[in-house]
Every structure is written in C-alpha cells, then in structure tokens.
Amino acid sequence: MRNHEPKYAQADTVIARFGGVTALSRMCGFHRSTIHYWTWPRRVNPHGTDGLVPTRSLLRIRDIARMQGVLLTEDDTAIRINPKWRAPE
C-alpha cells in the first residue's frame, strides 16, 4: 500500500482553521489547486510541498486571518510531523 500522506501537518491545520480549501481560497485569493498542492507529498506530486505552507503564502494567510477574524495561532502554523505519515519503504 502506498502512503500518500504528507510528512508535515501544517497545511491541513491551516486549511481546517479557515473551514476548508474553498473557504481559504476565497478569503486569500489562492487557486484551489495551489492549496491542494500543499497537502501532497513531494514524492507523489512534484508540486507538492509535503504538508508545508510556503512562507510567502503563510504571511498572507496570517494577515487575512487577522482581518477576517479567523483564529489562527502560532501553534496552528507550527511545523509538526503528520501523525499519519510513514517513511517510504
């Protein structure tokens, strides 16, 4: 069985705080596919970011969260290993 889980959980946490990919896309102006790429492992998709939100995007997301009243804490954006991730065999 192939493991398609990203190594890190940051993107999933941020997306959940905004209420999903579509909501984050609408609030921040990112294309939905761009946000989906953040949740893909690099070994599966060359555009994947292994569960990390790119720094430039994260700065914009933090600004939008403040303006829109979305509770996004430092803990939400911390880089942590995804509990579902398994090292490739």
FENKA-V664238 format. One record per residue. SS is DSSP state (2 for helix, 1 for strand, 0 for the rest). OMEGA is omega in whole degrees, 0 to 359 (NA if undefined). Layout:
BEGIN
<<SS:OMEGA> <SS:OMEGA>>
END
This chain:
BEGIN
<<0:180> <0:179> <0:180> <0:178> <0:176> <0:182> <0:185> <1:185> <0:185> <2:183> <2:180> <2:180> <2:181> <2:180> <2:180> <2:180> <2:180> <2:178> <0:176> <0:183> <2:183> <2:180> <2:179> <2:179> <2:181> <2:183> <2:188> <2:178> <0:175> <0:175> <0:182> <2:180> <2:177> <2:180> <2:177> <2:179> <2:180> <0:184> <0:182> <0:174> <0:179> <0:183> <0:180> <0:183> <0:183> <0:177> <0:181> <0:180> <0:178> <0:177> <0:179> <0:174> <0:179> <0:185> <2:181> <2:179> <2:181> <2:177> <2:178> <2:179> <2:179> <2:178> <2:180> <2:180> <2:178> <2:183> <2:184> <2:180> <0:177> <0:180> <0:179> <0:185> <0:175> <0:179> <0:179> <0:184> <0:178> <0:180> <0:181> <0:175> <1:177> <0:181> <0:179> <0:185> <0:172> <0:177> <0:179> <0:181> <0:NA>>
END
